[in-house]
């Protein structure tokens, strides 16, 4: 993909997580910023101005269900709806 010369590329560190809300079990990548304050998933989710968090390469299904996961390239989750976040790979 090409873009204009003014576009900035932001380096991120993808972290594979499982997130539980009241209604869904979600697996995907949360993108943190390496080397700074937002290096850890917990820092990102606890940021006061963070209302929604995007996840990429997502699989989701109803919580407690044996149904197959549904896949999506991106899913935006309201941070206040997250009850549990489990790091599946990477460090936090």
Phi and psi in degrees as a GROMACS rama.xvg file:
@    title "Ramachandran Plot"
@    xaxis  label "Phi"
@    yaxis  label "Psi"
@TYPE xy
-110.959  156.08  UNK-2
-147.027  179.786  UNK-3
-72.5839  164.248  UNK-4
-67.5218  -21.2111  UNK-5
-83.5757  -8.91963  UNK-6
-67.5336  135.553  UNK-7
-100.307  139.466  UNK-8
-98.9471  124.253  UNK-9
-102.319  121.682  UNK-10
-75.1365  130.697  UNK-11
-128.433  161.964  UNK-12
-114.751  108.031  UNK-13
-73.2688  135.559  UNK-14
-124.643  123.813  UNK-15
-78.5515  122.015  UNK-16
-131.274  159.827  UNK-17
-116.352  125.626  UNK-18
-117.746  137.012  UNK-19
-116.036  130.542  UNK-20
-110.713  -177.818  UNK-21
-60.5399  -30.2861  UNK-22
-112.982  -17.966  UNK-23
-134.638  152.771  UNK-24
-110.106  124.422  UNK-25
-128.76  133.124  UNK-26
-120.723  137.347  UNK-27
176.808  -169.106  UNK-28
-103.861  125.405  UNK-29
-98.7151  137.293  UNK-30
-103.982  112.182  UNK-31
-97.8265  168.721  UNK-32
-103.349  113.183  UNK-33
-66.7604  142.128  UNK-34
81.3449  -0.252796  UNK-35
-127.193  -162.669  UNK-36
-62.7254  -30.3065  UNK-37
-95.2525  26.4618  UNK-38
-67.658  -30.1309  UNK-39
-103.954  146.967  UNK-40
-58.0209  -41.5253  UNK-41
-61.8135  -38.2639  UNK-42
-61.8769  -43.3688  UNK-43
-64.3929  -46.793  UNK-44
-72.2998  -24.3794  UNK-45
-90.5498  -1.49691  UNK-46
-64.7399  124.201  UNK-47
-56.2363  -37.3286  UNK-48
-86.2669  -0.492075  UNK-49
-81.8691  105.172  UNK-50
-95.9595  -40.0973  UNK-51
-127.17  148.443  UNK-52
-125.745  126.791  UNK-53
-83.446  140.222  UNK-54
-119.886  142.681  UNK-55
-115.888  165.036  UNK-56
47.6479  59.3534  UNK-57
-96.9726  147.552  UNK-58
-130.094  136.124  UNK-59
-145.894  156.933  UNK-60
-158.543  164.259  UNK-61
-58.9603  140.287  UNK-62
-63.1431  134.366  UNK-63
77.4096  9.46085  UNK-64
-95.9445  154.464  UNK-65
-99.376  7.41487  UNK-66
-61.8906  156.693  UNK-67
-65.0896  151.502  UNK-68
-72.7924  147.038  UNK-69
-97.8992  137.749  UNK-70
-101.234  149.917  UNK-71
-151.889  150.505  UNK-72
-70.561  -36.0743  UNK-73
-148.641  143.518  UNK-74
-141.776  133.081  UNK-75
-105.736  124.305  UNK-76
-114.338  135.608  UNK-77
-72.86  124.54  UNK-78
-57.4276  -39.4685  UNK-79
-63.925  -20.0462  UNK-80
-84.0231  -12.9523  UNK-81
-76.6298  123.019  UNK-82
-97.8048  -39.0836  UNK-83
-140.821  137.344  UNK-84
-126.578  126.478  UNK-85
-120.332  122.862  UNK-86
-76.1823  123.742  UNK-87
-95.4981  -28.4582  UNK-88
-155.962  159.132  UNK-89
92.1934  -174.232  UNK-90
-120.084  156.464  UNK-91
